[in-house]
């Protein structure tokens, strides 16, 4: 019998029984331990009572509390937990609402099971790596363009302002901060941060950058630090005048 504590742990929040059954079955076949919540209120309760978890798969249209409210509550409880929203509401406004609520990734139904598995696997690997790093008393810090990122404590500082970031946000910023002023391609970011093939069609990066700009930029609508380079990717700039 497998030791459940050695396996990645997921909180699956899905009110449609056939979808929940299929996802739970497939994730357990991939050696994940899955705890299932049928509504938003139960999700928050199970997150507190059955945790810790390595990632959360969260539907948006839920009884009791919708997925946006659940994501905000879980993010307050644990700023580092990885959250993937899985929903039939795939409009641009819905995606932005999901990222603003604290989701790390957003996948619209219908979806490809293998892609979901890959994204969740990558997210849980990061969480397990972070757990391992806590045994090391050293703390990796990166400074660039007026930003300081503590990669172990998951704290981002700009001037006097300090705020927690998720592991995914830290991974993304680390890629830009490690080579300031140089363009980092979307393909590189998809592979290094999300563990996805560059051929995958996704607005994940674009929406994610919107979220980060709200944290960092003086005017997110006129960004001076995280700069889009049309057709190429993103770069970090020191110019925030």
C-alpha angles and dihedrals in degrees: 000000000000121000103243091205090065093056128081110263123222133190107211113198109190129136098194105091098208093050092045092049093049095047094045091049094050096045092048088051086057091054097260121140108227129199112190127212120190099200142018098261092050090049092059091046094049092045088060099038104036101034162139098093131180095215143356127224105202132188117208103214101064136149118254097010127017122236094258091059091045092050091052091049094048092046090055090049094048119008091191101054115115113236126192116187114213113189150138089235099091104155121128091250091051091050092050090047089053094051092044089053090055107268117150096202137013124206122184124218129275092053139168110256094214091054091051090048090051094050093047092046091052092048094050092046089058091049093051091047089052091051090052092049091058089070087065113079093207118096123212113220128182125195125193139143095000094311129111119196122193101203095193101042091036095228124144119201130192112175108311093341118099126178138169119253131195121251089253092052089049092050091051095047091046090059091054097038094051090064108027116191093019123107114248111203124235088235091057092048093048091052100040101038105029100022091232131141114255089239091066111111108224141143089207095111095046093050092043092054090052088057094048093048090057087057098044114023125083087218111018090194090058102038119197101169108041102043126192114222106201114243093000115060138254139316136190117240132190092213108106098142 
